[in-house]
Amino acid sequence: MKRTVGLLALIGALHGCASVPMGDQATDNEMKRFGTIPDMSRIYIYRNETMGAAIKMTVTIDGRVIGATAANTYLVADVPAGPHTIGSDAENLTMLKVNTLPGKNIYVWQEVKMGFGYARSQLHLVPEAEGKEGVLETKLASSL
């Protein structure tokens, strides 16, 4: 009996999910229209997989924390056009340099990989069609 309870507890821990504050449904719906702002750039960072579901990952733009992702969530930030550095903090710290254009959206996939004792991440700039599809599969996490 003790063995069964212990095994069930271990399975529950392995399948647990990280929790992050979520954005409201109206904002999620609006962001999924993929509108633009004339003099700004919009960056979507999405995590559309369940690998590493028990781990939340902090996301930064230009060294400023914008929020954290969990499995099947995304963050969005409006930034001035120009060069920016996006960071993802997990077992590793990964950085992606991007150059944004005014009135344009860019899409960054936060890939999650198995690390030594914790999930690792990698950031990828993806084409618009792929990025929109990934965002539509996820829900808006709250930005800070």
Secondary structure as GFF3:
##gff-version 3
##sequence-region A 1 144
A	DSSP	alpha_helix	2	14	.	.	.	ID=ss1
A	DSSP	alpha_helix	25	31	.	.	.	ID=ss2
A	DSSP	beta_strand	40	47	.	.	.	ID=ss3
A	DSSP	beta_strand	57	61	.	.	.	ID=ss4
A	DSSP	beta_strand	64	69	.	.	.	ID=ss5
A	DSSP	beta_strand	73	80	.	.	.	ID=ss6
A	DSSP	beta_strand	82	89	.	.	.	ID=ss7
A	DSSP	beta_strand	93	100	.	.	.	ID=ss8
A	DSSP	beta_strand	104	114	.	.	.	ID=ss9
A	DSSP	beta_strand	119	126	.	.	.	ID=ss10
A	DSSP	alpha_helix	128	136	.	.	.	ID=ss11
A	DSSP	beta_strand	139	140	.	.	.	ID=ss12
###
